[in-house]
Amino acid sequence: MIDFVGKRRWYFAISLLVIIPGLVAMIYSTLTFGTPLRLSIDFTSGSLLELRFQEAVPPAQVRDVYVDRGYLDTSVQSADDGRTVFIRSKQLDQETKQALVAELEERFGPADELRYESVGPTVGREVTRAASIAVVVGAIAILAFIVIAFRGVPNAFRYGVCAIAAMVHDVLVTTGLFSIMGLVAGWEVDALFLTALLTVIGFSVQDTIVVFDRIRENIPKRRGEPYELVVNRSVLETLHRSLATQLNAMFVLVAILFFGGATMRQFVATLLVGMVSGTYSSIFNAVPLLVVWQTGEAGHLLRRVFRRSVPVTS
């Protein structure tokens, strides 16, 4: 039998090596820009312009019109008909907006203005607050659900905490990547990023629960076996299902990443990285962390550290 759980220290070390660069990038971004991630107009302020052209227009070329005028953080999304575009940019005065619309009509033909909204800083703060509350409430709900679902297993609370720890791991990996890309390629956090992040959290917890559920089933069946062996057996029994499920989703995301267009690239990349991280953390972080806690290994390590920190007196 392959000893997955026995190599847990290596898994924790790999996670640290992946997370630390992202943390460094977030600290640098905070010192440089005031926030750990570069924020789009969804969180700061800006304008939303919705135009419908008579013919289909490429979103990337519409964005180029804004970029040429110095609005580098503009994002453009296209509706299903291909003729309607949603343009998010920094706040525009009326004169600048009319000049941009005129240039777009010159390049792509006449267009009907369906909507124009200006988002102020207050709305941005409300979005940030709502997103933070959504993540915290989601984590509490997940913890409560796991504790209730695993109430027949000793120390059910530990299962919930380990699932949340794996979720935090995935959030740190995803936000760390976005912070690095914000510094390197100018990626900005928008509402789509939050959607991707919440989706990643859902996938991560789902995969973790699959492994935990098999541990719950095997504990009464393998009463004579050490807990570590039961956990290792459970991981092997669910490994094929976990990988098959996640890999199928990843293949679709990779295809969209390459052929889905520039406007979706950040969203899909966030989903893909978060899903890879979620697959790893469910098997190689949540489960080993549960073993460390259940076997008392964490307490033993803390006692050793504490004894070393206390000076010896004669």
Phi, psi and chi 1 to 4 in degrees:
 res  aa     phi    psi   chi1   chi2   chi3   chi4
   1 MET       -  132.0 -178.4 -172.4  -61.3      -
   2 ILE   -67.9  131.2  -58.7  173.7      -      -
   3 ASP   -90.3   85.2 -174.4   13.1      -      -
   4 PHE   -71.4  -48.7  -89.5  105.5      -      -
   5 VAL   -68.3  -29.7 -179.6      -      -      -
   6 GLY   -64.7  -20.9      -      -      -      -
   7 LYS   -99.1   27.3  -60.7  179.2  177.4   61.7
   8 ARG   -62.3  -32.1   49.0 -172.6  172.4  -89.0
   9 ARG   -64.5  -33.3  -65.8 -178.0 -179.2  178.1
  10 TRP   -66.4  -39.1  -76.0  101.9      -      -
  11 TYR   -65.4  -42.3  -53.1  145.6      -      -
  12 PHE   -63.6  -38.6  -63.5  147.8      -      -
  13 ALA   -65.5  -41.0      -      -      -      -
  14 ILE   -63.0  -41.6  -68.5  172.4      -      -
  15 SER   -62.1  -42.2  -68.0      -      -      -
  16 LEU   -62.3  -41.1  -76.8  176.2      -      -
  17 LEU   -64.2  -30.3  -71.5  175.8      -      -
  18 VAL   -80.4  -37.8  173.8      -      -      -
  19 ILE   -77.3  -38.4  -70.1  173.2      -      -
  20 ILE   -57.8  -44.9  -74.1  174.9      -      -
  21 PRO   -58.7  -37.6  -24.2   34.1      -      -
  22 GLY   -66.2  -40.2      -      -      -      -
  23 LEU   -63.3  -41.7  -68.3  176.0      -      -
  24 VAL   -61.7  -42.4  171.9      -      -      -
  25 ALA   -63.5  -39.8      -      -      -      -
  26 MET   -67.6  -38.3  -75.9 -169.2  -83.7      -
  27 ILE   -65.0  -44.5  -67.3  171.4      -      -
  28 TYR   -63.0  -42.3  177.2   80.7      -      -
  29 SER   -64.4  -38.1 -179.9      -      -      -
  30 THR   -64.5  -42.9  -58.2      -      -      -
  31 LEU   -68.5  -30.2  -64.0  174.7      -      -
  32 THR   -88.8  -48.0  -53.9      -      -      -
  33 PHE  -110.0   -7.7  -56.1  106.7      -      -
  34 GLY    92.2   -8.2      -      -      -      -
  35 THR  -138.6  150.7   55.9      -      -      -
  36 PRO   -67.9  -23.0   19.8  -30.0      -      -
  37 LEU  -128.3  148.6  -55.9  171.2      -      -
  38 ARG   -73.5  124.8  -69.5  173.3   68.1   96.5
  39 LEU   -96.4  140.4  -57.3  178.8      -      -
  40 SER   -88.0 -174.0   71.2      -      -      -
  41 ILE   -67.5  -17.6   62.2  168.7      -      -
  42 ASP   -62.3  -24.0  -69.2  -10.5      -      -
  43 PHE  -114.8  -13.8  -62.7   92.3      -      -
  44 THR  -108.2  -89.3   54.3      -      -      -
  45 SER  -167.5  165.6   61.7      -      -      -
  46 GLY   164.4 -165.4      -      -      -      -
  47 SER  -127.5  147.5  -60.0      -      -      -
  48 LEU  -122.9  121.1  171.4   62.7      -      -
  49 LEU  -120.4  126.9  177.1   62.0      -      -
  50 GLU  -114.1  121.0 -179.1  179.0   -8.1      -
  51 LEU  -124.3  144.8  -63.6  175.1      -      -
  52 ARG  -121.0  119.0  177.6  177.8  -66.8  163.2
  53 PHE   -93.9  167.8  -67.1   88.1      -      -
  54 GLN   -79.3  -24.8  -65.9 -178.5   -6.7      -
  55 GLU  -124.1  160.7  -57.3  -69.4  -21.7      -
  56 ALA   -63.6  139.5      -      -      -      -
  57 VAL  -125.9  141.2  -66.1      -      -      -
  58 PRO   -73.9  124.7  -12.3   27.1      -      -
  59 PRO   -57.7  -36.2  -23.8   33.5      -      -
  60 ALA   -63.4  -37.1      -      -      -      -
  61 GLN   -73.7  -31.4  -66.1 -175.4   18.0      -
  62 VAL   -64.7  -41.6  173.6      -      -      -
  63 ARG   -63.5  -35.6 -178.0  176.2 -178.6  -87.1
  64 ASP   -58.9  -33.4  -71.2  -17.7      -      -
  65 VAL   -62.2  -42.4  173.3      -      -      -
  66 TYR   -69.4  -43.9  -84.7   68.5      -      -
  67 VAL   -60.5  -39.0  171.7      -      -      -
  68 ASP   -62.1  -24.6  -68.8  -17.5      -      -
  69 ARG   -95.5    7.9  -74.5  179.1  172.0  -97.6
  70 GLY    97.1    4.6      -      -      -      -
  71 TYR   -93.1   77.6  -63.8   96.5      -      -
  72 LEU   -71.4  -26.2  -57.6  179.3      -      -
  73 ASP   -91.6   17.7   56.6   -9.9      -      -
  74 THR   -71.2  137.9  -60.3      -      -      -
  75 SER  -122.5  142.9   63.9      -      -      -
  76 VAL  -129.1  129.5  179.8      -      -      -
  77 GLN  -120.9  147.6  -68.6  176.8  -73.6      -
  78 SER  -110.3  142.5  178.7      -      -      -
  79 ALA   -79.4  176.5      -      -      -      -
  80 ASP   -61.7  -31.2  -67.3  -23.5      -      -
  81 ASP   -75.8  -10.1   59.5    5.0      -      -
  82 GLY    77.1  -12.5      -      -      -      -
  83 ARG   -97.4  -20.4  -61.1 -175.3  -63.7  124.7
  84 THR  -100.5  131.2  -54.1      -      -      -
  85 VAL  -125.9  145.5  -70.5      -      -      -
  86 PHE  -111.9  117.9  -54.4   90.1      -      -
  87 ILE  -113.1  118.4  -51.9  170.0      -      -
  88 ARG  -106.8  129.6  -68.3 -176.8  174.5   84.7
  89 SER  -149.4  180.0   66.7      -      -      -
  90 LYS   -64.5  162.7  -70.4 -177.0  177.9  177.7
  91 GLN   -59.0  134.6  -81.4 -171.8  -54.4      -
  92 LEU  -114.7  141.8  -52.9  172.6      -      -
  93 ASP   -81.1  167.5   54.8   43.1      -      -
  94 GLN   -61.0  -38.8 -163.2   61.6   25.1      -
  95 GLU   -65.3  -44.0 -176.0  179.4  -12.4      -
  96 THR   -66.2  -40.7  -55.5      -      -      -
  97 LYS   -60.9  -44.5 -169.8 -156.8   79.0  171.1
  98 GLN   -64.3  -36.2  -70.5  176.8  -10.3      -
  99 ALA   -66.8  -40.0      -      -      -      -
 100 LEU   -66.6  -43.1  -76.0  166.2      -      -
 101 VAL   -62.7  -40.8  171.7      -      -      -
 102 ALA   -62.5  -40.9      -      -      -      -
 103 GLU   -67.3  -38.9 -174.1  169.8  -12.5      -
 104 LEU   -63.8  -40.6  -71.6  170.6      -      -
 105 GLU   -67.9  -32.6  -72.4 -176.6  -35.7      -
 106 GLU   -65.4  -35.3 -176.1  179.9  -12.1      -
 107 ARG   -87.0  -36.1  -66.9 -175.6   59.1  172.1
 108 PHE  -118.0    2.0  -54.4  110.5      -      -
 109 GLY    96.9  176.3      -      -      -      -
 110 PRO   -59.4  148.7  -20.5   31.1      -      -
 111 ALA  -141.8  146.6      -      -      -      -
 112 ASP   -97.8  131.0  -63.8  -34.1      -      -
 113 GLU   -84.4  110.2 -177.8  178.4  -41.5      -
 114 LEU   -89.4  -29.8  -56.1 -179.1      -      -
 115 ARG  -160.0  143.6 -179.5  171.9   49.0  156.2
 116 TYR  -143.5  118.7  177.8   70.2      -      -
 117 GLU  -127.7  147.3  -64.2  176.5   -3.1      -
 118 SER  -117.4  121.8 -176.9      -      -      -
 119 VAL   -96.9  122.4 -179.0      -      -      -
 120 GLY   -89.7  170.8      -      -      -      -
 121 PRO   -60.5  -31.0  -14.6   23.3      -      -
 122 THR   -63.5  -43.7  -56.5      -      -      -
 123 VAL   -62.4  -40.6  176.7      -      -      -
 124 GLY   -59.1  -42.7      -      -      -      -
 125 ARG   -64.9  -36.1  -76.1 -165.5  -66.7  -88.9
 126 GLU   -66.0  -39.8  -71.2  177.3   -2.7      -
 127 VAL   -62.6  -44.7  172.9      -      -      -
 128 THR   -60.8  -45.1  -54.2      -      -      -
 129 ARG   -63.1  -44.9  178.9  173.0  169.7  -87.6
 130 ALA   -63.2  -39.3      -      -      -      -
 131 ALA   -65.4  -42.3      -      -      -      -
 132 SER   -63.2  -43.7  -56.7      -      -      -
 133 ILE   -63.4  -39.6  -68.1  174.6      -      -
 134 ALA   -60.6  -42.8      -      -      -      -
 135 VAL   -67.2  -44.3  172.6      -      -      -
 136 VAL   -65.9  -46.3  172.9      -      -      -
 137 VAL   -63.4  -39.4  170.9      -      -      -
 138 GLY   -60.8  -43.2      -      -      -      -
 139 ALA   -64.2  -42.7      -      -      -      -
 140 ILE   -64.4  -41.7  -65.3  172.7      -      -
 141 ALA   -63.8  -40.8      -      -      -      -
 142 ILE   -64.1  -44.1  -70.3  167.9      -      -
 143 LEU   -61.2  -45.8  177.9   61.4      -      -
 144 ALA   -63.6  -41.9      -      -      -      -
 145 PHE   -62.2  -45.7  170.3   76.4      -      -
 146 ILE   -66.3  -40.7  -67.5  177.8      -      -
 147 VAL   -61.9  -40.7  170.2      -      -      -
 148 ILE   -71.1  -43.3  -65.9  172.1      -      -
 149 ALA   -66.8  -30.6      -      -      -      -
 150 PHE  -106.5   26.1  -73.1   76.9      -      -
 151 ARG   -64.4  -20.3   59.8 -172.6 -179.8  -80.2
 152 GLY   -80.8   -7.1      -      -      -      -
 153 VAL  -100.9  138.7  179.2      -      -      -
 154 PRO   -57.6  139.8  -23.2   32.2      -      -
 155 ASN    58.2   49.9  -57.7  -45.0      -      -
 156 ALA   -61.3  -30.0      -      -      -      -
 157 PHE   -60.0  -34.4 -179.8   75.0      -      -
 158 ARG   -64.9  -35.1  -64.3  179.2  180.0  178.2
 159 TYR   -61.9  -43.3  -72.5   77.3      -      -
 160 GLY   -63.9  -43.2      -      -      -      -
 161 VAL   -64.9  -40.6  172.4      -      -      -
 162 CYS   -66.7  -35.9  -69.4      -      -      -
 163 ALA   -65.1  -40.1      -      -      -      -
 164 ILE   -66.6  -38.4  -62.8  -61.9      -      -
 165 ALA   -61.3  -41.7      -      -      -      -
 166 ALA   -64.6  -37.3      -      -      -      -
 167 MET   -64.6  -42.8 -174.4 -170.6   78.3      -
 168 VAL   -62.4  -38.8  171.5      -      -      -
 169 HIS   -56.2  -45.8  169.0  -80.9      -      -
 170 ASP   -68.2  -37.7  -59.0  -25.9      -      -
 171 VAL   -63.8  -42.3  170.4      -      -      -
 172 LEU   -65.9  -40.9  -71.8  175.6      -      -
 173 VAL   -63.6  -44.9  170.2      -      -      -
 174 THR   -68.3  -48.1  -52.6      -      -      -
 175 THR   -67.7  -33.9   53.1      -      -      -
 176 GLY   -62.9  -43.9      -      -      -      -
 177 LEU   -60.7  -44.3  166.4   80.0      -      -
 178 PHE   -65.1  -35.9 -136.1   89.1      -      -
 179 SER   -65.8  -42.2 -177.2      -      -      -
 180 ILE   -62.6  -46.0  -67.1  172.6      -      -
 181 MET   -67.5  -28.6  -66.3  -55.3  -66.5      -
 182 GLY   -64.5  -36.9      -      -      -      -
 183 LEU   -76.8  -36.2  -63.7  172.7      -      -
 184 VAL   -87.5  -45.4  174.4      -      -      -
 185 ALA  -118.1    3.3      -      -      -      -
 186 GLY    77.9   20.8      -      -      -      -
 187 TRP   -64.5  140.7  -75.5   17.1      -      -
 188 GLU  -124.3  144.4  -66.4 -175.4  -20.7      -
 189 VAL   -77.1  127.0  172.6      -      -      -
 190 ASP  -130.9 -170.5   54.6   11.0      -      -
 191 ALA   -63.3  -32.2      -      -      -      -
 192 LEU   -64.8  -34.6  -79.0  177.8      -      -
 193 PHE   -61.8  -42.9  171.8   79.1      -      -
 194 LEU   -63.1  -39.9  -69.7  178.3      -      -
 195 THR   -60.0  -45.7  -55.4      -      -      -
 196 ALA   -63.6  -40.7      -      -      -      -
 197 LEU   -65.0  -43.5 -163.9   60.9      -      -
 198 LEU   -66.0  -34.5  -67.3  174.1      -      -
 199 THR   -65.7  -41.8  -54.4      -      -      -
 200 VAL   -60.7  -42.4  165.5      -      -      -
 201 ILE   -59.8  -43.4  -70.3  172.4      -      -
 202 GLY   -62.2  -44.9      -      -      -      -
 203 PHE   -64.4  -41.6  -92.3   95.0      -      -
 204 SER   -61.7  -48.8  170.7      -      -      -
 205 VAL   -66.1  -38.1  174.2      -      -      -
 206 GLN   -59.9  -45.5  172.1 -171.5  -36.9      -
 207 ASP   -66.6  -38.1 -149.7   27.8      -      -
 208 THR   -64.4  -42.1  -56.5      -      -      -
 209 ILE   -63.8  -34.0  -71.9  177.9      -      -
 210 VAL   -59.1  -45.5  168.8      -      -      -
 211 VAL   -69.4  -44.9 -175.2      -      -      -
 212 PHE   -60.7  -38.6  -77.5  179.2      -      -
 213 ASP   -63.9  -38.3 -164.8   47.4      -      -
 214 ARG   -68.2  -35.6 -175.9   54.5   59.9   91.4
 215 ILE   -61.6  -43.2  -63.6  172.2      -      -
 216 ARG   -60.3  -38.2 -179.7 -179.4   60.9  172.8
 217 GLU   -71.7  -35.2  -67.6  175.2   -0.4      -
 218 ASN   -82.2  -22.9  -77.5  -23.2      -      -
 219 ILE   -58.6  -50.1  -74.1  176.8      -      -
 220 PRO   -70.3  -25.8   20.8  -29.6      -      -
 221 LYS   -76.9  -27.8  -65.9  178.6 -176.0  176.1
 222 ARG  -119.6   54.5  -50.6  -81.6  178.5  179.8
 223 ARG   -63.8  -29.0  -68.9 -173.1 -177.9  -80.2
 224 GLY   -83.8   -7.9      -      -      -      -
 225 GLU   -91.7  148.3  -68.0 -175.7   -3.3      -
 226 PRO   -60.1  151.0  -18.3   29.3      -      -
 227 TYR   -58.8  -38.8 -176.0   77.1      -      -
 228 GLU   -62.4  -38.2 -172.5  171.5  -21.6      -
 229 LEU   -69.8  -38.7 -177.6   58.3      -      -
 230 VAL   -62.2  -42.8  174.0      -      -      -
 231 VAL   -64.9  -43.8  170.3      -      -      -
 232 ASN   -61.8  -40.5 -162.8   73.7      -      -
 233 ARG   -64.2  -40.2 -172.2 -173.1  -57.8  -80.2
 234 SER   -65.1  -39.8  -57.7      -      -      -
 235 VAL   -61.9  -45.3  171.2      -      -      -
 236 LEU   -64.2  -36.1  -70.1  173.3      -      -
 237 GLU   -71.1  -26.1  -69.9  175.2   -3.8      -
 238 THR  -105.7   -4.3   55.7      -      -      -
 239 LEU   -61.8  -43.5 -173.2   62.3      -      -
 240 HIS   -62.1  -44.9  173.3   75.3      -      -
 241 ARG   -64.9  -43.3  175.6 -174.7  169.7 -175.0
 242 SER   -61.7  -48.4  -63.2      -      -      -
 243 LEU   -65.8  -41.5  -68.0  180.0      -      -
 244 ALA   -62.8  -43.8      -      -      -      -
 245 THR   -64.6  -48.6  -55.7      -      -      -
 246 GLN   -70.2  -38.9  -59.1  -69.2   55.0      -
 247 LEU   -64.8  -37.7  -76.4  175.5      -      -
 248 ASN   -60.0  -44.2  -77.5  -29.9      -      -
 249 ALA   -65.9  -38.5      -      -      -      -
 250 MET   -66.0  -37.8  -70.5  176.9 -161.2      -
 251 PHE   -60.3  -41.9  -68.9  150.2      -      -
 252 VAL   -64.1  -42.5  174.5      -      -      -
 253 LEU   -65.1  -39.0  -71.1  175.8      -      -
 254 VAL   -62.3  -40.9  169.8      -      -      -
 255 ALA   -63.1  -42.9      -      -      -      -
 256 ILE   -67.1  -35.4  -61.5  174.5      -      -
 257 LEU   -60.3  -39.7 -177.1   66.0      -      -
 258 PHE   -87.4  -29.6  -75.2  104.6      -      -
 259 PHE  -120.3    4.6  -55.5  107.8      -      -
 260 GLY   -89.9   -3.2      -      -      -      -
 261 GLY    98.4  159.0      -      -      -      -
 262 ALA   -68.7  -32.9      -      -      -      -
 263 THR   -69.0  -22.3   55.8      -      -      -
 264 MET   -98.9   -2.8  -62.6 -178.3   62.5      -
 265 ARG   -62.9  -44.9 -167.1  154.0  -66.1  154.1
 266 GLN   -65.0  -42.3  -66.7 -175.7   23.6      -
 267 PHE   -61.1  -48.1  172.4   70.5      -      -
 268 VAL   -68.6  -39.2  176.2      -      -      -
 269 ALA   -62.6  -39.9      -      -      -      -
 270 THR   -62.9  -45.0  -55.0      -      -      -
 271 LEU   -61.0  -43.8  -87.8 -179.7      -      -
 272 LEU   -65.0  -48.0 -176.6   59.0      -      -
 273 VAL   -63.7  -42.1  170.6      -      -      -
 274 GLY   -63.9  -35.2      -      -      -      -
 275 MET   -71.7  -40.2 -160.7  164.5  -72.2      -
 276 VAL   -61.9  -45.0  171.6      -      -      -
 277 SER   -62.8  -40.6  174.0      -      -      -
 278 GLY   -64.9  -39.2      -      -      -      -
 279 THR   -63.4  -42.6  -55.4      -      -      -
 280 TYR   -67.3  -48.1  179.8   85.4      -      -
 281 SER   -67.5  -32.6   66.3      -      -      -
 282 SER   -62.9  -41.2  -60.3      -      -      -
 283 ILE   -90.2  -41.5  -59.8  171.5      -      -
 284 PHE  -105.1   -2.1  -59.9  106.6      -      -
 285 ASN  -121.7  -55.2  -73.7  138.4      -      -
 286 ALA   -62.3  -47.7      -      -      -      -
 287 VAL   -68.9  -50.1  174.6      -      -      -
 288 PRO   -60.0  -36.0  -25.2   35.1      -      -
 289 LEU   -63.5  -37.4 -170.4   61.1      -      -
 290 LEU   -64.0  -40.6 -175.6   63.8      -      -
 291 VAL   -64.6  -43.3  171.9      -      -      -
 292 VAL   -59.8  -39.5  166.9      -      -      -
 293 TRP   -75.1  -44.8 -160.3  -11.1      -      -
 294 GLN   -67.6  -35.8  -68.4  -76.6   72.9      -
 295 THR   -85.9   -3.4   57.6      -      -      -
 296 GLY    80.7   10.1      -      -      -      -
 297 GLU   -64.7  -36.9 -172.0  177.0  -32.8      -
 298 ALA   -65.3  -43.2      -      -      -      -
 299 GLY   -64.0  -39.1      -      -      -      -
 300 HIS   -62.6  -41.9  179.6   66.5      -      -
 301 LEU   -65.0  -42.2  178.7   62.5      -      -
 302 LEU   -64.5  -39.4  -70.9  174.6      -      -
 303 ARG   -64.6  -38.4  -75.9 -166.9  -65.8  -87.1
 304 ARG   -65.5  -41.8  -73.5  178.5   57.6 -173.7
 305 VAL   -65.0  -42.2  172.6      -      -      -
 306 PHE   -64.9  -41.9  179.9   74.3      -      -
 307 ARG   -63.4  -37.9  -75.0  172.5 -176.1  167.2
 308 ARG   -67.2  -31.1  -73.6 -179.6 -178.0  178.3
 309 SER   -78.1  -17.8   63.1      -      -      -
 310 VAL   -88.5  121.7  175.2      -      -      -
 311 PRO   -66.6  141.1   22.6  -31.3      -      -
 312 VAL   -79.2  127.5  177.9      -      -      -
 313 THR  -113.8  142.6   56.3      -      -      -
 314 SER   -99.2      -   58.3      -      -      -
